[in-house]
Amino acid sequence: MLHARPYGDTSSLVEALTREHGRVGLVAKGARSPKARRRGLLQPFQPLTISWTGRGELFTLTDVEAAGRPLVLGGDALISGFYLNELAVRLLRRGDPHPELFDDYRDALAALTEQAAPGPVLRVFEKRLLEHLGYGVSFAHDVTGAEVDAQRHYRYLPEEGIAPAAQASSGSVSGAALLALAAEDAKALKAHAREARDLLRQALSPHLGPRPLKSRELFRYSRSPSSSEGDHESE
């Protein structure tokens, strides 16, 4: 389940991500009733087997069963999980299946339960999400077809790709960071966390639109002086 909100007096409107049918909108009737069995199952990060009926974009949930233990996320990993869910809701069209993206999403959640630093996990998912949606960027070659040089700096050009930059400047990215993204190298991505984050934010921005992501606001709040210490490169 990616997201749920109240629908009527006791029901919920649920956005679910399925492997074979893509994002699915479901009305879960009576799901918010105090004794409803579905209430405990329709939670984020709980693998489910579901069935539904109806036509159009919004279906009626008919059955739901747990398909495994819920993934336990806390702290930065929990907010990162919400971020993955929000990206999926904002960027995936209902009824447009992406089986490999579903697997990438599942793998990313599993990795968040195991790794202390969620940044590299998020960067790899963002990169693959863009690829699955047809907006992939080559991080190993620039727009001329030349191989990216770890010692040089580059600029991201929307709808074109990576172009050489005359020198390091505001908005440029190092070749080393690009190669870390191309290789999906977690250690190298951690070393170039801010560059990789800012670059993928640029690439995602035209598709997300101007409305802010709530999960990014959570990231910023969690790193405010009143709530936590230190810098954060995961969002």
TORVEXKE-41884 format. One record per residue (C-alpha): residue number from 1; residue in three letters; x, y, z. Coordinates in Angstrom, 2 decimals. Example, Ala and Ser with C-alpha at 12.3 -4.5 7.8 and 13.67 -1.06 7.14 Angstrom:
! residues 2
+-----+-----+---------+---------+---------+
|   n | res |       X |       Y |       Z |
+-----+-----+---------+---------+---------+
|   1 | ala |   12.30 |   -4.50 |    7.80 |
|   2 | ser |   13.67 |   -1.06 |    7.14 |
+-----+-----+---------+---------+---------+
! end
This chain:
! residues 235
+-----+-----+---------+---------+---------+
|   n | res |       X |       Y |       Z |
+-----+-----+---------+---------+---------+
|   1 | met |    0.00 |    0.00 |    0.00 |
|   2 | leu |    1.35 |    3.39 |   -1.03 |
|   3 | his |   -1.20 |    5.71 |    0.53 |
|   4 | ala |   -4.63 |    5.75 |    2.16 |
|   5 | arg |   -7.05 |    8.49 |    3.10 |
|   6 | pro |  -10.54 |    8.57 |    4.59 |
|   7 | tyr |  -13.39 |    7.94 |    2.18 |
|   8 | gly |  -16.88 |    8.40 |    3.52 |
|   9 | asp |  -17.65 |    7.60 |    7.15 |
|  10 | thr |  -15.82 |    4.27 |    7.58 |
|  11 | ser |  -14.08 |    3.51 |    4.28 |
|  12 | ser |  -10.64 |    4.33 |    2.90 |
|  13 | leu |   -9.38 |    5.29 |   -0.54 |
|  14 | val |   -6.23 |    3.24 |   -1.03 |
|  15 | glu |   -3.43 |    3.55 |   -3.58 |
|  16 | ala |   -1.69 |    0.21 |   -4.02 |
|  17 | leu |    1.32 |   -0.79 |   -6.11 |
|  18 | thr |    0.96 |   -4.17 |   -7.80 |
|  19 | arg |    3.44 |   -6.05 |   -9.94 |
|  20 | glu |    1.12 |   -6.98 |  -12.80 |
|  21 | his |   -1.38 |   -4.10 |  -12.81 |
|  22 | gly |    0.73 |   -1.13 |  -11.73 |
|  23 | arg |   -0.76 |    1.49 |   -9.42 |
|  24 | val |   -4.34 |    0.68 |   -8.48 |
|  25 | gly |   -6.93 |    2.91 |   -6.79 |
|  26 | leu |   -9.20 |    1.00 |   -4.42 |
|  27 | val |  -12.15 |    1.78 |   -2.20 |
|  28 | ala |  -11.76 |   -0.30 |    0.97 |
|  29 | lys |  -15.28 |   -0.35 |    2.36 |
|  30 | gly |  -15.52 |   -0.33 |    6.13 |
|  31 | ala |  -11.72 |   -0.38 |    6.50 |
|  32 | arg |  -11.78 |    2.30 |    9.21 |
|  33 | ser |  -14.37 |    0.56 |   11.36 |
|  34 | pro |  -12.90 |   -0.17 |   14.83 |
|  35 | lys |  -13.16 |   -3.95 |   14.44 |
|  36 | ala |  -12.37 |   -4.20 |   10.72 |
|  37 | arg |   -9.74 |   -6.85 |    9.96 |
|  38 | arg |   -8.56 |   -4.81 |    6.99 |
|  39 | arg |   -7.67 |   -1.91 |    9.24 |
|  40 | gly |   -4.60 |   -3.71 |   10.54 |
|  41 | leu |   -3.55 |   -5.00 |    7.13 |
|  42 | leu |   -3.84 |   -1.82 |    5.04 |
|  43 | gln |   -0.63 |   -0.30 |    6.30 |
|  44 | pro |    2.46 |    0.93 |    4.45 |
|  45 | phe |    5.27 |   -1.59 |    3.94 |
|  46 | gln |    3.00 |   -4.61 |    4.53 |
|  47 | pro |    3.22 |   -7.10 |    1.63 |
|  48 | leu |   -0.32 |   -8.02 |    0.59 |
|  49 | thr |   -2.31 |  -10.24 |   -1.71 |
|  50 | ile |   -5.38 |   -8.32 |   -2.83 |
|  51 | ser |   -8.34 |   -8.74 |   -5.14 |
|  52 | trp |  -10.83 |   -6.20 |   -6.43 |
|  53 | thr |  -13.81 |   -5.72 |   -8.69 |
|  54 | gly |  -15.19 |   -2.94 |  -10.88 |
|  55 | arg |  -14.25 |   -0.91 |  -13.93 |
|  56 | gly |  -12.54 |    2.37 |  -14.65 |
|  57 | glu |   -9.78 |    3.87 |  -12.53 |
|  58 | leu |  -11.28 |    3.27 |   -9.08 |
|  59 | phe |  -12.09 |   -0.28 |   -7.98 |
|  60 | thr |  -13.67 |   -1.88 |   -4.94 |
|  61 | leu |  -11.37 |   -3.95 |   -2.75 |
|  62 | thr |  -12.94 |   -7.38 |   -2.23 |
|  63 | asp |  -10.27 |   -9.29 |   -0.32 |
|  64 | val |   -6.90 |   -8.68 |    1.31 |
|  65 | glu |   -4.44 |  -11.05 |    2.95 |
|  66 | ala |   -0.96 |  -10.60 |    4.37 |
|  67 | ala |    1.70 |  -11.92 |    1.98 |
|  68 | gly |    4.53 |  -11.78 |    4.49 |
|  69 | arg |    5.64 |   -9.94 |    7.57 |
|  70 | pro |    5.53 |   -6.13 |    7.48 |
|  71 | leu |    8.86 |   -4.44 |    6.89 |
|  72 | val |   10.02 |   -2.62 |   10.00 |
|  73 | leu |   11.42 |    0.83 |    9.22 |
|  74 | gly |   12.38 |    3.53 |   11.68 |
|  75 | gly |   13.97 |    6.98 |   11.72 |
|  76 | asp |   15.50 |    8.05 |    8.40 |
|  77 | ala |   14.60 |    4.70 |    6.82 |
|  78 | leu |   10.91 |    5.24 |    7.63 |
|  79 | ile |   10.84 |    8.70 |    6.07 |
|  80 | ser |   12.75 |    7.29 |    3.09 |
|  81 | gly |   10.06 |    4.63 |    2.69 |
|  82 | phe |    7.39 |    7.32 |    2.69 |
|  83 | tyr |    9.44 |    9.16 |    0.05 |
|  84 | leu |    9.47 |    6.09 |   -2.21 |
|  85 | asn |    5.71 |    5.77 |   -1.79 |
|  86 | glu |    5.14 |    9.42 |   -2.60 |
|  87 | leu |    7.26 |    9.21 |   -5.74 |
|  88 | ala |    5.25 |    6.21 |   -6.90 |
|  89 | val |    1.90 |    7.94 |   -6.29 |
|  90 | arg |    3.00 |   11.15 |   -8.00 |
|  91 | leu |    4.77 |    9.64 |  -11.03 |
|  92 | leu |    3.03 |    6.36 |  -11.84 |
|  93 | arg |   -0.24 |    6.38 |  -13.72 |
|  94 | arg |   -2.97 |    4.06 |  -12.55 |
|  95 | gly |   -3.21 |    0.87 |  -14.57 |
|  96 | asp |    0.27 |    1.24 |  -16.13 |
|  97 | pro |    2.23 |   -1.86 |  -15.03 |
|  98 | his |    5.99 |   -1.81 |  -14.54 |
|  99 | pro |    6.91 |   -5.25 |  -13.14 |
| 100 | glu |   10.63 |   -4.47 |  -12.93 |
| 101 | leu |    9.94 |   -1.20 |  -11.13 |
| 102 | phe |    7.78 |   -3.10 |   -8.63 |
| 103 | asp |   10.78 |   -5.36 |   -7.98 |
| 104 | asp |   13.05 |   -2.32 |   -7.61 |
| 105 | tyr |   10.61 |   -0.80 |   -5.12 |
| 106 | arg |   10.44 |   -4.01 |   -3.10 |
| 107 | asp |   14.25 |   -4.34 |   -3.13 |
| 108 | ala |   14.67 |   -0.71 |   -2.04 |
| 109 | leu |   12.36 |   -1.21 |    0.94 |
| 110 | ala |   14.24 |   -4.36 |    1.91 |
| 111 | ala |   17.55 |   -2.47 |    1.68 |
| 112 | leu |   16.20 |    0.32 |    3.89 |
| 113 | thr |   15.60 |   -2.21 |    6.65 |
| 114 | glu |   19.28 |   -3.22 |    6.51 |
| 115 | gln |   21.36 |   -0.13 |    5.76 |
| 116 | ala |   22.21 |    2.72 |    8.10 |
| 117 | ala |   22.52 |    5.28 |    5.26 |
| 118 | pro |   19.41 |    5.39 |    3.05 |
| 119 | gly |   20.86 |    7.91 |    0.57 |
| 120 | pro |   22.40 |    5.41 |   -1.89 |
| 121 | val |   19.23 |    3.31 |   -1.83 |
| 122 | leu |   17.12 |    6.32 |   -2.77 |
| 123 | arg |   19.47 |    7.44 |   -5.51 |
| 124 | val |   19.42 |    4.03 |   -7.20 |
| 125 | phe |   15.63 |    3.87 |   -7.01 |
| 126 | glu |   15.25 |    7.41 |   -8.42 |
| 127 | lys |   17.61 |    6.55 |  -11.28 |
| 128 | arg |   15.74 |    3.35 |  -12.12 |
| 129 | leu |   12.35 |    5.03 |  -11.77 |
| 130 | leu |   13.34 |    7.57 |  -14.42 |
| 131 | glu |   14.54 |    4.76 |  -16.66 |
| 132 | his |   11.33 |    2.75 |  -16.31 |
| 133 | leu |    9.24 |    5.83 |  -17.13 |
| 134 | gly |   11.25 |    6.56 |  -20.26 |
| 135 | tyr |   13.18 |    9.53 |  -18.86 |
| 136 | gly |   16.46 |    7.77 |  -18.15 |
| 137 | val |   19.73 |    9.68 |  -18.17 |
| 138 | ser |   23.07 |    8.24 |  -19.26 |
| 139 | phe |   25.52 |    8.95 |  -16.47 |
| 140 | ala |   28.41 |    7.11 |  -18.11 |
| 141 | his |   28.45 |    9.18 |  -21.34 |
| 142 | asp |   27.89 |   12.84 |  -22.06 |
| 143 | val |   25.66 |   14.27 |  -24.80 |
| 144 | thr |   28.48 |   13.97 |  -27.36 |
| 145 | gly |   28.81 |   10.25 |  -26.67 |
| 146 | ala |   32.16 |   10.63 |  -24.92 |
| 147 | glu |   32.79 |    8.65 |  -21.74 |
| 148 | val |   32.40 |   10.64 |  -18.54 |
| 149 | asp |   35.75 |   11.55 |  -16.99 |
| 150 | ala |   35.91 |   11.28 |  -13.20 |
| 151 | gln |   38.24 |   14.31 |  -13.09 |
| 152 | arg |   35.97 |   16.66 |  -15.05 |
| 153 | his |   32.77 |   18.52 |  -14.20 |
| 154 | tyr |   29.46 |   18.41 |  -16.05 |
| 155 | arg |   26.05 |   20.07 |  -16.23 |
| 156 | tyr |   22.66 |   18.41 |  -16.48 |
| 157 | leu |   20.59 |   19.62 |  -19.44 |
| 158 | pro |   16.88 |   18.70 |  -19.18 |
| 159 | glu |   15.71 |   16.50 |  -22.08 |
| 160 | glu |   19.30 |   16.27 |  -23.36 |
| 161 | gly |   21.54 |   14.71 |  -20.74 |
| 162 | ile |   24.98 |   15.36 |  -19.32 |
| 163 | ala |   27.15 |   18.05 |  -20.95 |
| 164 | pro |   30.78 |   18.93 |  -20.18 |
| 165 | ala |   31.28 |   22.06 |  -18.07 |
| 166 | ala |   34.23 |   24.38 |  -18.53 |
| 167 | gln |   34.91 |   24.33 |  -14.81 |
| 168 | ala |   33.38 |   23.49 |  -11.45 |
| 169 | ser |   30.59 |   25.93 |  -10.65 |
| 170 | ser |   27.26 |   26.17 |   -8.88 |
| 171 | gly |   24.99 |   23.54 |  -10.38 |
| 172 | ser |   27.78 |   21.45 |  -11.89 |
| 173 | val |   28.43 |   17.86 |  -10.90 |
| 174 | ser |   31.68 |   15.94 |  -10.81 |
| 175 | gly |   32.35 |   13.11 |  -13.18 |
| 176 | ala |   33.08 |   10.94 |  -10.16 |
| 177 | ala |   29.51 |   11.44 |   -8.90 |
| 178 | leu |   28.10 |   10.61 |  -12.34 |
| 179 | leu |   30.12 |    7.41 |  -12.55 |
| 180 | ala |   28.95 |    6.45 |   -9.05 |
| 181 | leu |   25.36 |    6.77 |  -10.30 |
| 182 | ala |   26.11 |    4.85 |  -13.48 |
| 183 | ala |   27.62 |    1.98 |  -11.49 |
| 184 | glu |   25.04 |    2.23 |   -8.68 |
| 185 | asp |   28.01 |    2.02 |   -6.32 |
| 186 | ala |   26.67 |    2.53 |   -2.78 |
| 187 | lys |   30.05 |    3.45 |   -1.27 |
| 188 | ala |   30.83 |    5.99 |   -3.99 |
| 189 | leu |   27.30 |    7.40 |   -3.86 |
| 190 | lys |   27.69 |    7.99 |   -0.15 |
| 191 | ala |   30.93 |    9.88 |   -0.84 |
| 192 | his |   29.15 |   12.08 |   -3.41 |
| 193 | ala |   25.81 |   12.21 |   -1.62 |
| 194 | arg |   24.91 |   15.86 |   -2.12 |
| 195 | glu |   25.88 |   15.98 |   -5.79 |
| 196 | ala |   23.95 |   12.81 |   -6.62 |
| 197 | arg |   20.91 |   13.97 |   -4.67 |
| 198 | asp |   20.81 |   17.40 |   -6.31 |
| 199 | leu |   21.31 |   15.98 |   -9.81 |
| 200 | leu |   18.47 |   13.48 |   -9.51 |
| 201 | arg |   16.28 |   16.14 |   -7.96 |
| 202 | gln |   16.84 |   18.19 |  -11.12 |
| 203 | ala |   15.97 |   15.22 |  -13.30 |
| 204 | leu |   12.79 |   14.42 |  -11.36 |
| 205 | ser |   11.57 |   18.00 |  -10.96 |
| 206 | pro |    9.88 |   18.46 |  -14.39 |
| 207 | his |    7.85 |   15.29 |  -13.86 |
| 208 | leu |    6.86 |   16.01 |  -10.27 |
| 209 | gly |    5.64 |   19.53 |  -10.94 |
| 210 | pro |    5.65 |   22.48 |   -8.52 |
| 211 | arg |    3.71 |   20.87 |   -5.65 |
| 212 | pro |    6.19 |   20.08 |   -2.81 |
| 213 | leu |    6.73 |   16.51 |   -1.66 |
| 214 | lys |    5.49 |   16.00 |    1.88 |
| 215 | ser |    8.24 |   13.48 |    2.58 |
| 216 | arg |   10.90 |   16.06 |    1.75 |
| 217 | glu |    9.31 |   18.39 |    4.28 |
| 218 | leu |    9.54 |   15.56 |    6.82 |
| 219 | phe |   13.23 |   15.13 |    5.99 |
| 220 | arg |   13.88 |   18.81 |    6.57 |
| 221 | tyr |   11.92 |   18.85 |    9.80 |
| 222 | ser |   13.74 |   15.77 |   11.08 |
| 223 | arg |   17.04 |   17.60 |   10.52 |
| 224 | ser |   16.00 |   20.90 |   12.09 |
| 225 | pro |   18.03 |   21.96 |   15.18 |
| 226 | ser |   15.06 |   21.31 |   17.44 |
| 227 | ser |   14.63 |   17.69 |   16.31 |
| 228 | ser |   18.04 |   16.34 |   15.36 |
| 229 | glu |   21.69 |   17.12 |   14.79 |
| 230 | gly |   23.92 |   16.75 |   11.76 |
| 231 | asp |   23.55 |   17.03 |    8.01 |
| 232 | his |   21.37 |   14.76 |    5.96 |
| 233 | glu |   21.85 |   13.72 |    2.34 |
| 234 | ser |   19.07 |   11.18 |    1.86 |
| 235 | glu |   16.07 |   13.18 |    0.72 |
+-----+-----+---------+---------+---------+
! end
